Amino acid sequence: RNDEGSHFNYDPDTNKLVCVATDYDDIPASVIQAFALKTKILDLNSNRFRSLACVKRFPNLEELILDGNQIDDTHTRFPKLPKLHTLLLNKNSLQDICKLVEQLRHAYPMLSYLSLIGNEACPFRIFPKNQSSTENDLSSFSQDHLDEDYQRYRDLLIVRIPTLKFLDSREISANERRNAMQSWYIFNSIAETKLSYMSRATDKKESNSYNRYTPLPLVTGPTKPKILIQKRHHTYSGEESQGHRFIKDGDL
């Protein structure tokens, strides 16, 4: 671009670099060179960012705003930023919550504020437009629709990213954290028991198939076993028929 970097505004008082709604999908090298090391807050709201390779050049980031971009499961890799504590990913194309959680927990060890509203990975509910005058406000969250799917989603994030203090539109209370840990423990216990049972059943089945009892000897080769029939020769040396001989008491 001829006006490369002209849409990026830096505020030295807050160490905040902003580029909003300009269709950027990368940060120009000149901007990185000028502001990367001193930027603590980076706002890239409503652009076309999919790759975050350029964000890796901002090692001191504490807050990263990526709402309304093209972040997805396939093309996006989250760079390691050891100081990052706030990450906003609302209204993107994230679908696989398990994959996302594993990336975030390893990339951001200090992450305390996370919002994923507007992604398929986040099963949230907000008020319909005809029921709320603040339908465009992401904080207008319907407490009445915190169904089981959303609570399981929260439990997963709370347990896997224990540094979190605020998720989506709501703070994580001590009670919710405790319940999440208990639910996760029960779920894992059931899963481990089921896997153990399936493993034992598989081992038993394999053992039976290889150690099956065979009462007859196995025949190796084309020769079939033969039955031998002979006459038995017996010579009787008695003088009279034994059929008339009885056993007397004295013989016992």
Secondary structure, 3 states (H helix, E strand, C coil): CCCCCCCCEEECCCCEEECCCCCCCCCCHHHHHHHCCCCCEEECCCCCCCCCCHHHHCCCCCEEECCCCCCECCCCCCCCCCCCCEEECCCCECCCHHHHHHHHHHHCCCCCEEECCCCCCCCCCECCHHHCCCCCCCCCECHHHCCHHHHHHHHHHHHHCCCCCEECCEECCHHHHHHHHHHHHHHHHHHHHHHHHHHHHHHHHHHHHHCCCCCCCCCCCCCCCCCCCCCCCCCCCCCCCHHHCCCCHHHC
